[in-house]
Every structure is written in structure tokens, then in C-alpha cells.
Amino acid sequence: MLRALGEQRRRAILRLVTDRERAAGEIAAEFDVTRPAVSQHLTVLKEAGLVTERREGTKRLYRARPEAVERLHAALDAIWSTALDRGRALVEDDEG
């Protein structure tokens, strides 16, 4: 899941589809890259379980999976908490 977010555009796409479902074309219009490039990013996000895809006629609609976003937040919180604990321990060792 974290690997899928290693690319800046994928993080931006995830932010776009977190609040509401959006069509692939609408997502692509937000970026200065080709539609196939955005489609590849969407595929990576979908394979990582971060977004869902729904077809409506000829449109493909994408939305962030709330449970996946929650797991992502929990993972990042754990990483951040561990980093803060290590930093605090280094400061305390340096002061002691």
C-alpha cells in the first residue's frame, strides 16, 4: 500500500478521490500528463486496494476506499510515532 503512494501523482490522485467519486477523465484533467499515464496510476492505486473502480456506461469512476485510507493513516501514524520516540531517545541520551 505504501509503495503505491511513493509517486507524487498517485498521492494527488488519492486526495482527489477521497472526498467523492470522480471519472477518469475528470481526474486526468487535473494533471499535465497523458490520460494513459493517469490510467496507469489509477491501476496501481486500484491494485494496492486504495481505490475502487465502478463503470457507468462508458465512464470509469474512481473513489478512495475509506477502510484502506484508515489503514494508511494508522500505518503512517505508527511510523511517525516510532520516529518521534527514537528522536526523543536520542535527545535524552545526548542530554544525559
BASEKOL-15553 format. One record per residue (C-alpha): residue in three letters; x, y, z. Coordinates in steps of 0.25 Angstrom, whole numbers, plus 2048, in hexadecimal, padded with zeros to 3 digits. Layout:
! BASEKOL-15553
ALAXYZ ...
! end
This chain:
! BASEKOL-15553
MET800800800 LEU80B80A804 ARG8138067F7 ALA80780B7EF LEU8088187F5 GLY81781A7F2 GLU8138227E6 GLN80F8317E8 ARG8038307DD ARG7FD8247E4 ARG7FD82B7F1 ALA7F68377EA ILE7EC82D7E3 LEU7E98277F0 ARG7E68347F6 LEU7DD8387EA VAL7D482B7EC THR7D482B7FB ASP7C88357FC ARG7C08307F1 GLU7BF8277E5 ARG7C582C7D8 ALA7C68287CA ALA7D48247C4 GLY7D38307BA GLU7D08397C5 ILE7DC8347CD ALA7E58357C1 ALA7E18437BE GLU7E88477CB PHE7F58437C7 ASP7FF8477BC VAL8028397B7 THR7FB8307AD ARG7EE8287B0 PRO7F581B7AF ALA7FF81F7B9 VAL7F48237C3 SER7ED8167C0 GLN7FA80E7C4 HIS7FA8167D1 LEU7EB8127D3 THR7EE8047D0 VAL7FA8047DB LEU7F180A7E5 LYS7E68007E2 GLU7EF7F47E3 ALA7F47F97F0 GLY7E67F97F5 LEU7E58087F7 VAL7DB80C7ED THR7CE8057E7 GLU7CA8067D9 ARG7BC8067D4 ARG7B78067C6 GLU7AB80F7C2 GLY7A980D7B3 THR7B68117AC LYS7BB8187B9 ARG7C48127C3 LEU7C28197D1 TYR7CC8187DC ARG7CB81A7EB ALA7D48187F7 ARG7D180C7FF PRO7CE81280D GLU7D3806814 ALA7E080680C VAL7E281580F GLU7E081281E ARG7EB80781E LEU7F4810817 HIS7F281B821 ALA7F581082C ALA80180B825 LEU80781A824 ASP80381D832 ALA80B811837 ILE81781582E TRP816823833 SER81581F842 THR821816841 ALA82982183A LEU82582A846 ASP829820850 ARG83681E84A GLY83982D849 ARG83582F858 ALA83E82385C LEU84A82A854 VAL84883785B GLU846831868 ASP853829866 ASP85A835861 GLU85683D86E GLY859832877 
! end
